[in-house]
Amino acid sequence: VRLCVQDACTQTHGLTSPRADGRLPGVVAYTSVITACGRAGQTSQMCCWLDEIGEQSLGLDVVVFSSCIHAAARAGDKELSEQLLRRMIKEGVQPNQRTMQALRPVLSSTQVQQIWDQEASAAGHSNTFPDAEEGR
């Protein structure tokens, strides 16, 4: 299974090419590859695909960011987890309960609150910290 997941991270040339009907793959396809990379522990590949979603203007959402944060935290990469949280907030995506759960292994709730306060203020977003009990 791990080999299949690793192949999904490296054999994704079809994502950047139009399909037979001329349309490009959507955010669901990219999210699947990002999740596969995260599960395989290939966080650098995961981040490349996250950047690709942004470049394709497909809409970075709480599901994509939470998946990336979960993979980074599971790998014990506190720095990457924090970077992803900061980017999430700058992009205007509000963390939800799953995001908070994903961050627990590497950041305390106080640290997450501090990051929220810094980034939300800098980005001109509401300074109201998201309710950890809400979310999808």
Secondary structure, 3 states (H helix, E strand, C coil): CHHHHHHHHHCCHHHHCCCCCCCCCCHHHHHHHHHHHHHCCCHHHHHHHHHHHHHCCCCCCHHHHHHHHHHHHHCCCHHHHHHHHHHHHHCCCCCCHHHHHHHCCCCCHHHHHHHHHHHHHHHCCCCCCCCCCCCC
